Amino acid sequence: MLAIRLQQAGQAEKTDAATPVFDQTIRDFLQSAASSAPTPGGGSIAALSAALGASMGSMVANITSGPKFEHVQDQMAGIVKFMQSAMCEAESFLKKDMESFAGYMSALALPKSTDEEKKLRSTELQKAAVQAASVPLHLMKRSCEIMTELDKVTDVVNKNVISDLGIALINLDAAVQAAWITVEINLGSIKDESVRSSFRTTGAELASRSAELKQRVLDKIKEKLVSSY
């Protein structure tokens, strides 16, 4: 318990003076992720991967411009707007993931000497566990929505950036699959069977849908690349 409190105190000091996540240099963020500190953790990295996928999607739509693509300009503008919003949401998910971990650690550190304290600690741990699973689950859902939008424009984007569209889908699917692991890790701490079952079913469906979306788009991309040889 003392070790946890000391760790939390150290994290609190960093958080108070910390630079907003996406204002950090890539080096600073990666060094933080690679350290022994638990945040940013796997869920945060998943959110970052989603942001990278959305940024690539925005780039692809931005480059699909000019006289040759006038017929899809409104569609591309919509994609850019959607992707920019998704990038902001990814940062929000990243922060929420770090906060949910801190919340779980705080609940874990609650005293448990009396029956009343044990009951309160158990209640708080359950709330924290549900939150810790909910954040990555919502990231999975949002990532699938981003992939669906990119799937719609695969046939009309500029062929010069078609490989970048594939990279976007790969990053987004990586975000989904990584977030799914984070959800599964937290399911074991949720005592409510109905909640646990709902999360497990939803997560499995999203993970499967993401894999199918990625493969469908990659197959289209490979066809286009082969036809250009």
C-alpha positions as CSV (number, residue, x, y, z in Angstrom):
1,M,0.0,0.0,0.0
2,L,2.8,2.4,0.8
3,A,4.5,1.7,-2.5
4,I,1.2,2.4,-4.3
5,R,0.8,5.7,-2.5
6,L,4.3,6.8,-3.2
7,Q,3.8,5.9,-6.9
8,Q,0.6,7.8,-7.0
9,A,2.2,10.8,-5.4
10,G,5.0,10.8,-8.0
11,Q,2.4,10.5,-10.8
12,A,0.4,13.3,-9.3
13,E,3.4,15.6,-9.4
14,K,4.0,14.7,-13.0
15,T,0.4,15.1,-14.0
16,D,0.0,18.6,-12.4
17,A,2.9,20.0,-14.4
18,A,2.7,17.7,-17.4
19,T,2.5,18.9,-20.9
20,P,-0.8,17.9,-22.7
21,V,-0.3,14.5,-24.3
22,F,-0.3,15.6,-28.0
23,D,1.9,18.7,-27.1
24,Q,4.7,16.4,-26.0
25,T,7.5,15.5,-28.4
26,I,7.3,12.0,-29.8
27,R,10.5,11.2,-27.9
28,D,9.1,12.3,-24.6
29,F,5.9,10.3,-25.0
30,L,7.8,7.2,-26.0
31,Q,10.3,7.5,-23.2
32,S,7.4,7.8,-20.8
33,A,5.6,4.8,-22.3
34,A,8.8,2.8,-22.1
35,S,9.6,3.6,-18.5
36,S,8.5,1.6,-15.4
37,A,5.7,4.1,-14.7
38,P,2.3,2.4,-15.5
39,T,1.0,5.4,-17.5
40,P,0.8,5.9,-20.4
41,G,0.0,2.2,-20.7
42,G,-1.4,-0.2,-23.3
43,G,-4.7,1.6,-23.6
44,S,-3.0,4.9,-24.1
45,I,-0.8,3.4,-26.9
46,A,-4.0,2.0,-28.5
47,A,-5.5,5.5,-28.5
48,L,-2.3,6.9,-30.0
49,S,-2.5,4.3,-32.8
50,A,-6.1,5.3,-33.5
51,A,-5.0,9.0,-33.8
52,L,-2.2,8.0,-36.2
53,G,-4.7,6.1,-38.3
54,A,-7.1,9.0,-38.4
55,S,-4.3,11.4,-39.3
56,M,-3.3,9.2,-42.3
57,G,-7.0,9.1,-43.3
58,S,-7.1,12.9,-43.2
59,M,-3.9,13.1,-45.3
60,V,-5.3,10.7,-47.9
61,A,-8.5,12.8,-48.2
62,N,-6.6,16.1,-48.4
63,I,-4.4,14.8,-51.3
64,T,-7.5,13.6,-53.2
65,S,-8.0,17.0,-54.6
66,G,-7.7,19.0,-57.9
67,P,-9.7,18.9,-61.2
68,K,-9.5,15.2,-61.4
69,F,-11.3,14.7,-58.1
70,E,-13.9,17.5,-58.3
71,H,-16.7,15.0,-58.2
72,V,-15.6,13.8,-54.7
73,Q,-14.5,17.1,-53.2
74,D,-17.4,17.4,-50.8
75,Q,-17.0,13.8,-49.8
76,M,-13.3,14.3,-49.1
77,A,-13.9,17.5,-47.2
78,G,-16.3,15.5,-45.0
79,I,-13.7,12.8,-44.5
80,V,-11.1,15.4,-43.4
81,K,-13.5,16.9,-40.9
82,F,-14.4,13.5,-39.6
83,M,-10.8,12.5,-39.2
84,Q,-9.8,15.7,-37.5
85,S,-12.6,15.2,-34.9
86,A,-11.5,11.6,-34.5
87,M,-7.9,12.7,-33.7
88,C,-9.1,15.0,-31.0
89,E,-11.3,12.1,-29.6
90,A,-8.3,9.8,-29.6
91,E,-6.4,12.2,-27.4
92,S,-9.4,12.3,-25.1
93,F,-9.5,8.5,-24.9
94,L,-5.8,8.5,-24.1
95,K,-6.2,10.9,-21.2
96,K,-9.3,9.0,-20.0
97,D,-7.3,5.7,-20.1
98,M,-4.6,7.2,-17.8
99,E,-7.3,8.7,-15.5
100,S,-9.1,5.3,-15.3
101,F,-5.9,3.6,-14.3
102,A,-5.2,6.2,-11.6
103,G,-8.8,5.7,-10.4
104,Y,-8.3,2.0,-10.0
105,M,-5.0,2.5,-8.2
106,S,-6.7,4.9,-5.8
107,A,-9.5,2.4,-5.1
108,L,-6.9,-0.3,-4.6
109,A,-5.2,1.8,-2.0
110,L,-8.3,2.3,0.1
111,P,-8.2,0.9,3.7
112,K,-9.8,-2.5,4.4
113,S,-9.4,-2.9,8.1
114,T,-13.1,-2.9,9.0
115,D,-16.1,-4.5,7.2
116,E,-17.4,-1.1,6.3
117,E,-14.0,-0.1,4.8
118,K,-13.9,-3.4,2.9
119,K,-17.4,-2.8,1.5
120,L,-16.5,0.7,0.4
121,R,-13.3,-0.5,-1.2
122,S,-15.0,-3.3,-3.0
123,T,-17.6,-0.8,-4.4
124,E,-15.0,1.6,-5.5
125,L,-12.9,-1.1,-7.1
126,Q,-15.9,-2.3,-9.1
127,K,-16.6,1.3,-10.4
128,A,-13.0,1.7,-11.3
129,A,-12.9,-1.7,-13.1
130,V,-16.0,-0.9,-15.2
131,Q,-14.5,2.5,-16.1
132,A,-11.2,0.9,-17.0
133,A,-13.0,-1.5,-19.4
134,S,-15.4,1.1,-20.7
135,V,-12.8,3.5,-22.0
136,P,-11.0,1.1,-24.4
137,L,-14.3,-0.4,-25.4
138,H,-15.5,3.1,-26.6
139,L,-12.1,3.5,-28.4
140,M,-12.8,0.2,-30.2
141,K,-16.2,1.4,-31.3
142,R,-14.9,4.8,-32.5
143,S,-12.0,3.2,-34.4
144,C,-14.4,0.9,-36.2
145,E,-16.5,3.9,-37.2
146,I,-13.4,5.6,-38.6
147,M,-12.5,2.5,-40.6
148,T,-16.0,2.3,-42.0
149,E,-15.8,5.9,-43.3
150,L,-12.4,5.2,-44.9
151,D,-13.8,2.0,-46.4
152,K,-16.5,4.0,-48.2
153,V,-13.9,6.1,-50.1
154,T,-11.3,3.4,-51.0
155,D,-12.4,3.3,-54.6
156,V,-12.2,7.0,-55.2
157,V,-9.1,8.3,-53.4
158,N,-6.0,9.4,-55.2
159,K,-4.1,6.3,-56.2
160,N,-0.8,8.0,-55.3
161,V,-1.7,7.7,-51.6
162,I,-3.6,4.4,-51.7
163,S,-0.8,2.7,-49.7
164,D,-1.2,5.3,-47.0
165,L,-4.9,4.5,-46.8
166,G,-3.8,0.9,-46.1
167,I,-1.5,2.1,-43.3
168,A,-4.4,4.1,-41.8
169,L,-6.5,0.9,-41.6
170,I,-3.6,-1.1,-40.2
171,N,-3.1,1.4,-37.4
172,L,-6.8,1.6,-36.6
173,D,-7.1,-2.1,-36.5
174,A,-4.1,-2.3,-34.2
175,A,-5.8,0.2,-32.0
176,V,-8.9,-2.0,-31.8
177,Q,-7.1,-5.2,-31.1
178,A,-4.8,-3.6,-28.5
179,A,-7.8,-1.9,-26.8
180,W,-9.6,-5.3,-26.8
181,I,-6.8,-6.8,-24.8
182,T,-7.1,-4.0,-22.3
183,V,-10.8,-4.6,-22.0
184,E,-10.2,-8.3,-21.5
185,I,-7.6,-7.7,-18.8
186,N,-10.2,-5.6,-16.8
187,L,-13.1,-8.0,-17.3
188,G,-11.7,-10.4,-14.6
189,S,-12.1,-7.6,-12.0
190,I,-15.8,-7.0,-12.8
191,K,-18.0,-9.1,-10.6
192,D,-21.3,-8.2,-12.2
193,E,-21.8,-11.1,-14.7
194,S,-24.3,-9.2,-16.9
195,V,-21.9,-6.2,-17.3
196,R,-19.0,-8.6,-17.9
197,S,-20.9,-10.6,-20.5
198,S,-22.1,-7.4,-22.3
199,F,-18.6,-6.0,-22.5
200,R,-17.2,-9.3,-23.7
201,T,-19.8,-9.7,-26.4
202,T,-19.5,-6.1,-27.6
203,G,-15.7,-6.3,-27.6
204,A,-15.5,-9.5,-29.5
205,E,-17.9,-8.2,-32.1
206,L,-15.9,-5.0,-32.6
207,A,-12.6,-6.8,-32.8
208,S,-14.0,-9.1,-35.5
209,R,-15.6,-6.2,-37.4
210,S,-12.3,-4.3,-37.3
211,A,-10.3,-7.2,-38.7
212,E,-12.9,-7.7,-41.5
213,L,-12.8,-4.0,-42.4
214,K,-9.0,-3.9,-42.5
215,Q,-8.9,-7.0,-44.7
216,R,-11.6,-5.7,-47.0
217,V,-9.8,-2.4,-47.6
218,L,-6.4,-4.0,-47.9
219,D,-7.8,-6.4,-50.6
220,K,-9.1,-3.4,-52.5
221,I,-5.8,-1.6,-52.2
222,K,-3.8,-4.6,-53.4
223,E,-6.1,-4.9,-56.4
224,K,-5.4,-1.3,-57.3
225,L,-1.7,-1.7,-56.8
226,V,-1.5,-4.8,-59.0
227,S,-3.5,-3.1,-61.8
228,S,-1.0,-0.2,-61.8
229,Y,2.0,-2.5,-62.6
